[in-house]
Structures are given as structure tokens and as C-alpha cells.
Amino acid sequence: MTILQRAIASADTALSVERRFDAPVPVVYRLWTAPELLALWWGPHDFTTHSIAMDFRPGGTWSAVIRSPFGEDTVMSALYRDIVENNSISFALQSDEGEESEVAVSFHAVNGTTRLTIHQSPMAHRAEAEAFRDGWREYLDRLESYLLRRHWDER
């Protein structure tokens, strides 16, 4: 269950998204670090991740292909910059158009839950920041849905 959600366009070329999940940090962190788990929630609503490769280490690369409900594929790739287990992941995200932005994901324990914060910059303009903000919200909705299904499946 989402406890808190906040998204802020912190400047025209940057954004922050924050969400609190009713799951401990190691569980939420693992969903970002294991390709077989990332594939279960990565992408906007109604998209599927049908290809994912991950070399999870600083300097390692990550790539995914997500498919829209209309069968259109979007290729995503990233270069991991820094990783601190159960604390933070930062990477350079490259779009299929060749544009690059820096993403920092942080995981904070709050009374047995996880406050996840995503910072991303730069972006070309405010509309791009708003589009990414909306996209991250959808990704995190799917992450939350996965956590809820997993919780109830284990009962």
C-alpha cells in the first residue's frame, strides 16, 4: 500500500518523485536489482518488459525493451554510476532517441516501510520533466501492485 506519494518538478530541467511502500527496504531494493523481478513491474501501465539484461555493478550496463499495448517496442539502456546496497542506485539513463539523463534512486527505512525517492536531471524542458514524472508514477504504481500481490500470495 502506498503511504505517501509526492512528485515535484524541482526545476524546468529536473524532477523528484517520492513514494512510500509498505515493505522493508531490502524487499523494495531487490526489486530494482534482480532482472527477473524488475521485468515484472518495469514500464508504464499496460506495457510489458519482454527483454531485460543487467550487469548490476558500478560501470555495468542495463538494457530493457518494453512493449506497448499496440506492439510498439521502446528500447531503454543505462550505465550504472554508483550502487550502495539497500541505500541507493544511480545511473545514466539513455532513451532510444539518444538523450541522456542522470537518475538517482534512494531507499530510506521508515518504521518498517520504504521511502523511495527518484531524482532525475537534466531534461530539455518542463514538458519533458512532467512526462517523466508521470511515467515514474506509473512505474511505481506497478511496483506497488507487485508488492501487494506478493504480500497476499504469501498469506
Backbone as CSV, one residue per row, in Angstrom:
resi,resn,N_x,N_y,N_z,CA_x,CA_y,CA_z,C_x,C_y,C_z
1,MET,0.841,-1.168,0.000,0.000,0.000,0.000,0.887,1.231,0.000
2,THR,0.551,2.200,-0.859,1.274,3.454,-0.867,0.845,4.259,0.346
3,ILE,1.805,4.725,1.073,1.519,5.533,2.237,1.636,7.007,1.879
4,LEU,2.573,7.338,1.011,2.826,8.725,0.652,3.321,8.756,-0.775
5,GLN,2.831,9.710,-1.524,3.359,9.917,-2.865,3.484,11.402,-3.090
6,ARG,4.623,11.793,-3.648,4.840,13.195,-3.936,5.697,13.275,-5.186
7,ALA,5.352,14.164,-6.071,6.167,14.403,-7.263,6.316,15.904,-7.433
8,ILE,7.534,16.328,-7.664,7.810,17.755,-7.775,8.702,17.968,-8.992
9,ALA,8.312,18.890,-9.843,9.239,19.345,-10.869,10.103,20.385,-10.166
10,SER,11.311,19.980,-9.742,12.138,20.834,-8.901,12.748,21.998,-9.679
11,ALA,12.785,21.898,-10.947,13.194,22.978,-11.842,12.724,22.547,-13.212
12,ASP,12.856,23.415,-14.187,12.400,23.039,-15.520,13.146,21.832,-16.070
13,THR,14.361,21.580,-15.567,15.175,20.507,-16.134,15.445,19.380,-15.150
14,ALA,14.687,19.309,-14.058,14.896,18.248,-13.064,13.570,17.878,-12.426
15,LEU,13.531,16.693,-11.831,12.331,16.289,-11.113,12.689,15.384,-9.953
16,SER,11.783,15.327,-8.998,11.881,14.397,-7.873,10.533,13.727,-7.701
17,VAL,10.572,12.437,-7.468,9.368,11.659,-7.201,9.624,10.881,-5.928
18,GLU,8.669,10.901,-5.026,8.819,10.179,-3.767,7.586,9.316,-3.540
19,ARG,7.828,8.090,-3.096,6.726,7.177,-2.795,7.130,6.361,-1.589
20,ARG,6.184,6.092,-0.726,6.448,5.245,0.432,5.693,3.939,0.254
21,PHE,6.412,2.833,0.430,5.851,1.495,0.240,5.793,0.769,1.575
22,ASP,4.755,-0.005,1.749,4.579,-0.786,2.964,5.348,-2.103,2.825
23,ALA,6.658,-1.972,2.727,7.567,-3.113,2.612,8.939,-2.637,3.083
24,PRO,9.740,-3.536,3.658,11.064,-3.130,4.125,12.016,-2.828,2.965
25,VAL,13.020,-2.014,3.248,13.985,-1.596,2.231,14.586,-2.776,1.462
26,PRO,15.066,-3.854,2.107,15.682,-4.929,1.317,14.746,-5.526,0.264
27,VAL,13.454,-5.572,0.544,12.491,-6.114,-0.423,12.356,-5.168,-1.610
28,VAL,12.160,-3.888,-1.349,11.994,-2.920,-2.430,13.290,-2.789,-3.236
29,TYR,14.416,-2.749,-2.557,15.712,-2.650,-3.234,15.921,-3.841,-4.175
30,ARG,15.601,-5.029,-3.713,15.788,-6.238,-4.529,14.982,-6.171,-5.823
31,LEU,13.830,-5.525,-5.786,13.005,-5.411,-6.989,13.649,-4.531,-8.053
32,TRP,14.638,-3.730,-7.676,15.390,-2.897,-8.611,16.676,-3.576,-9.077
33,THR,17.093,-4.656,-8.425,18.426,-5.205,-8.670,18.446,-6.579,-9.318
34,ALA,17.315,-7.241,-9.378,17.238,-8.578,-9.985,16.440,-8.477,-11.285
35,PRO,17.050,-8.798,-12.423,16.357,-8.606,-13.704,15.032,-9.351,-13.800
36,GLU,14.963,-10.541,-13.227,13.710,-11.305,-13.308,12.595,-10.647,-12.504
37,LEU,12.938,-9.888,-11.478,11.933,-9.163,-10.689,11.621,-7.806,-11.312
38,LEU,12.636,-7.121,-11.792,12.432,-5.835,-12.455,11.478,-5.992,-13.636
39,ALA,11.619,-7.078,-14.365,10.771,-7.316,-15.539,9.294,-7.446,-15.182
40,LEU,8.987,-7.756,-13.928,7.595,-7.945,-13.516,6.856,-6.626,-13.297
41,TRP,7.592,-5.517,-13.149,6.910,-4.249,-12.880,7.422,-3.071,-13.705
42,TRP,8.522,-3.213,-14.419,9.133,-2.086,-15.116,8.279,-1.672,-16.309
43,GLY,8.056,-0.393,-16.435,7.330,0.162,-17.574,6.018,0.797,-17.161
44,PRO,5.448,1.610,-18.056,4.162,2.248,-17.772,3.026,1.214,-17.733
45,HIS,1.856,1.672,-17.300,0.667,0.821,-17.279,0.464,0.184,-18.652
46,ASP,0.057,-1.056,-18.664,-0.291,-1.803,-19.879,0.897,-2.134,-20.782
47,PHE,2.115,-1.840,-20.351,3.305,-2.226,-21.102,3.841,-3.530,-20.513
48,THR,4.591,-4.265,-21.308,5.277,-5.454,-20.814,6.768,-5.286,-21.081
49,THR,7.561,-5.850,-20.203,9.008,-5.862,-20.397,9.344,-7.249,-20.922
50,HIS,9.704,-7.329,-22.182,9.936,-8.659,-22.751,11.412,-8.983,-22.937
51,SER,12.282,-8.031,-22.646,13.710,-8.301,-22.733,14.410,-7.412,-21.718
52,ILE,15.252,-8.019,-20.896,15.993,-7.222,-19.917,17.340,-7.886,-19.667
53,ALA,18.385,-7.077,-19.632,19.729,-7.563,-19.329,20.330,-6.594,-18.322
54,MET,21.034,-7.141,-17.334,21.540,-6.296,-16.268,22.899,-6.796,-15.792
55,ASP,23.860,-5.892,-15.758,25.168,-6.128,-15.142,25.222,-5.159,-13.965
56,PHE,24.653,-5.590,-12.830,24.404,-4.699,-11.698,25.668,-4.479,-10.882
57,ARG,26.427,-3.453,-11.286,27.646,-3.034,-10.592,28.003,-1.661,-11.142
58,PRO,28.729,-0.854,-10.375,29.174,0.430,-10.923,29.968,0.191,-12.212
59,GLY,29.608,0.918,-13.256,30.225,0.730,-14.566,29.529,-0.312,-15.412
60,GLY,28.617,-1.075,-14.809,27.853,-2.082,-15.546,26.719,-1.434,-16.329
61,THR,26.177,-2.182,-17.249,25.096,-1.655,-18.080,23.801,-2.397,-17.816
62,TRP,22.737,-1.761,-18.227,21.389,-2.290,-18.092,20.660,-1.950,-19.373
63,SER,19.846,-2.865,-19.867,19.017,-2.560,-21.030,17.704,-3.318,-20.917
64,ALA,16.679,-2.718,-21.487,15.353,-3.329,-21.471,14.615,-2.919,-22.734
65,VAL,13.722,-3.788,-23.145,12.801,-3.463,-24.221,11.402,-3.609,-23.635
66,ILE,10.656,-2.498,-23.650,9.281,-2.549,-23.171,8.357,-2.431,-24.376
67,ARG,7.237,-3.152,-24.314,6.299,-3.203,-25.438,4.977,-2.572,-25.036
68,SER,4.503,-1.672,-25.879,3.225,-1.001,-25.639,2.078,-1.973,-25.936
69,PRO,0.863,-1.618,-25.507,-0.290,-2.466,-25.828,-0.535,-2.578,-27.333
70,PHE,0.056,-1.679,-28.119,-0.117,-1.690,-29.575,1.018,-2.421,-30.284
71,GLY,1.914,-3.041,-29.507,3.004,-3.823,-30.076,4.237,-3.021,-30.434
72,GLU,4.294,-1.746,-30.048,5.457,-0.914,-30.338,6.499,-1.103,-29.242
73,ASP,7.737,-1.326,-29.644,8.821,-1.529,-28.689,9.578,-0.238,-28.420
74,THR,9.972,-0.056,-27.174,10.831,1.043,-26.764,12.059,0.440,-26.103
75,VAL,13.229,0.820,-26.591,14.483,0.327,-26.052,14.989,1.340,-25.031
76,MET,15.399,0.828,-23.873,15.954,1.673,-22.822,17.307,1.103,-22.441
77,SER,18.235,1.982,-22.066,19.526,1.487,-21.598,20.081,2.449,-20.562
78,ALA,20.981,1.927,-19.750,21.571,2.742,-18.691,22.968,2.235,-18.379
79,LEU,23.745,3.130,-17.788,25.071,2.812,-17.271,25.037,3.108,-15.784
80,TYR,25.290,2.084,-14.959,25.292,2.280,-13.512,26.486,3.135,-13.109
81,ARG,26.227,4.172,-12.332,27.270,5.062,-11.844,27.737,4.648,-10.448
82,ASP,26.766,4.483,-9.541,27.089,4.202,-8.155,25.987,3.326,-7.555
83,ILE,26.398,2.386,-6.709,25.452,1.486,-6.059,25.883,1.331,-4.606
84,VAL,24.955,1.575,-3.689,25.177,1.332,-2.264,24.036,0.418,-1.828
85,GLU,24.362,-0.825,-1.515,23.344,-1.837,-1.228,22.332,-1.352,-0.193
86,ASN,21.060,-1.548,-0.535,19.918,-1.179,0.309,19.865,0.309,0.645
87,ASN,20.567,1.127,-0.148,20.588,2.559,0.113,20.340,3.400,-1.141
88,SER,21.112,3.147,-2.200,20.965,3.995,-3.385,21.501,3.321,-4.644
89,ILE,20.943,3.754,-5.762,21.370,3.320,-7.086,21.358,4.571,-7.960
90,SER,22.455,4.851,-8.638,22.441,5.961,-9.588,22.924,5.457,-10.939
91,PHE,22.320,6.013,-11.976,22.644,5.560,-13.329,22.362,6.661,-14.334
92,ALA,23.041,6.560,-15.466,22.785,7.431,-16.607,21.803,6.691,-17.504
93,LEU,20.611,7.243,-17.651,19.552,6.629,-18.455,19.592,7.218,-19.848
94,GLN,19.637,6.340,-20.850,19.672,6.806,-22.230,18.400,6.353,-22.932
95,SER,17.714,7.303,-23.570,16.491,6.981,-24.298,16.845,6.397,-25.659
96,ASP,15.839,5.841,-26.321,16.092,5.300,-27.656,16.351,6.418,-28.666
97,GLU,16.078,7.682,-28.279,16.414,8.832,-29.134,17.836,9.320,-28.885
98,GLY,18.547,8.689,-27.919,19.917,9.056,-27.639,20.088,10.133,-26.578
99,GLU,18.993,10.593,-25.973,19.095,11.598,-24.919,19.463,10.918,-23.605
100,GLU,20.257,11.603,-22.785,20.733,11.021,-21.532,20.358,11.898,-20.353
101,SER,19.988,11.241,-19.257,19.751,11.968,-18.007,20.282,11.121,-16.859
102,GLU,20.608,11.798,-15.768,21.112,11.132,-14.574,19.943,10.845,-13.640
103,VAL,19.894,9.624,-13.142,18.827,9.194,-12.237,19.471,8.704,-10.948
104,ALA,18.951,9.181,-9.827,19.406,8.718,-8.507,18.181,8.209,-7.760
105,VAL,18.243,6.943,-7.356,17.150,6.315,-6.615,17.666,6.056,-5.206
106,SER,16.938,6.524,-4.208,17.358,6.285,-2.827,16.259,5.557,-2.068
107,PHE,16.698,4.724,-1.132,15.818,3.874,-0.338,16.052,4.207,1.135
108,HIS,14.995,4.643,1.830,15.120,5.012,3.240,14.121,4.209,4.065
109,ALA,14.595,3.589,5.129,13.724,2.839,6.039,12.976,3.822,6.936
110,VAL,11.658,3.629,7.022,10.813,4.450,7.883,9.814,3.521,8.584
111,ASN,10.124,3.152,9.819,9.224,2.304,10.620,8.777,1.043,9.882
112,GLY,9.705,0.322,9.311,9.399,-0.927,8.622,8.895,-0.762,7.204
113,THR,8.781,0.480,6.725,8.372,0.749,5.352,9.570,1.319,4.595
114,THR,9.384,1.589,3.312,10.447,2.168,2.493,9.970,3.467,1.869
115,ARG,10.745,4.521,2.091,10.527,5.768,1.357,11.521,5.750,0.204
116,LEU,10.988,5.695,-1.003,11.804,5.652,-2.215,11.744,7.029,-2.863
117,THR,12.895,7.565,-3.196,12.965,8.867,-3.844,13.751,8.727,-5.141
118,ILE,13.213,9.303,-6.202,13.887,9.314,-7.507,14.135,10.769,-7.881
119,HIS,15.393,11.093,-8.188,15.769,12.404,-8.724,16.274,12.161,-10.142
120,GLN,15.842,12.982,-11.074,16.280,12.833,-12.460,16.526,14.203,-13.069
121,SER,17.671,14.329,-13.773,18.005,15.557,-14.496,19.159,15.253,-15.455
122,PRO,19.441,16.073,-16.429,18.614,17.189,-16.855,17.588,16.716,-17.874
123,MET,16.634,17.564,-18.111,15.647,17.368,-19.163,15.581,18.644,-19.989
124,ALA,15.160,18.518,-21.206,15.220,19.656,-22.125,14.287,20.799,-21.720
125,HIS,13.144,20.454,-21.145,12.161,21.498,-20.808,11.141,20.951,-19.819
126,ARG,10.284,21.822,-19.315,9.304,21.465,-18.302,8.369,20.337,-18.784
127,ALA,7.953,20.363,-20.022,7.048,19.325,-20.534,7.710,17.943,-20.461
128,GLU,9.000,17.887,-20.740,9.710,16.616,-20.641,9.778,16.152,-19.184
129,ALA,10.046,17.083,-18.264,10.079,16.744,-16.842,8.720,16.219,-16.388
130,GLU,7.652,16.850,-16.843,6.310,16.406,-16.466,6.005,15.031,-17.048
131,ALA,6.450,14.766,-18.261,6.228,13.449,-18.873,6.984,12.366,-18.104
132,PHE,8.234,12.637,-17.734,8.987,11.673,-16.937,8.338,11.468,-15.571
133,ARG,7.878,12.567,-14.946,7.218,12.447,-13.647,6.007,11.520,-13.746
134,ASP,5.183,11.734,-14.777,4.009,10.874,-14.967,4.424,9.435,-15.236
135,GLY,5.497,9.261,-16.003,5.997,7.908,-16.275,6.461,7.222,-15.006
136,TRP,7.253,7.920,-14.184,7.714,7.314,-12.934,6.543,6.941,-12.039
137,ARG,5.521,7.774,-12.014,4.339,7.433,-11.208,3.741,6.104,-11.653
138,GLU,3.637,5.912,-12.967,3.085,4.653,-13.476,3.998,3.473,-13.149
139,TYR,5.301,3.652,-13.286,6.242,2.586,-12.937,6.061,2.207,-11.470
140,LEU,5.988,3.220,-10.605,5.882,2.952,-9.170,4.512,2.386,-8.803
141,ASP,3.466,2.738,-9.561,2.160,2.083,-9.377,2.292,0.585,-9.624
142,ARG,3.008,0.233,-10.671,3.191,-1.187,-10.996,4.048,-1.890,-9.951
143,LEU,5.068,-1.197,-9.443,5.880,-1.758,-8.363,5.003,-2.013,-7.142
144,GLU,4.162,-1.055,-6.802,3.259,-1.224,-5.669,2.301,-2.397,-5.887
145,SER,1.748,-2.515,-7.072,0.848,-3.633,-7.376,1.554,-4.965,-7.201
146,TYR,2.802,-5.038,-7.659,3.571,-6.269,-7.479,3.756,-6.570,-5.995
147,LEU,4.115,-5.564,-5.207,4.304,-5.778,-3.769,3.013,-6.258,-3.102
148,LEU,1.876,-5.673,-3.486,0.597,-6.094,-2.906,0.257,-7.528,-3.293
149,ARG,0.451,-7.888,-4.554,0.188,-9.276,-4.995,1.089,-10.240,-4.248
150,ARG,2.351,-9.900,-4.107,3.313,-10.766,-3.424,2.900,-10.942,-1.970
151,HIS,2.478,-9.859,-1.329,2.065,-9.923,0.073,0.884,-10.895,0.239
152,TRP,-0.110,-10.744,-0.612,-1.294,-11.581,-0.456,-1.046,-13.008,-0.914
153,ASP,-0.177,-13.198,-1.891,0.164,-14.545,-2.343,0.880,-15.340,-1.254
154,GLU,1.601,-14.641,-0.381,2.359,-15.323,0.666,1.519,-15.624,1.904
155,ARG,0.327,-15.137,1.974,-0.530,-15.380,3.155,-1.160,-16.733,3.084
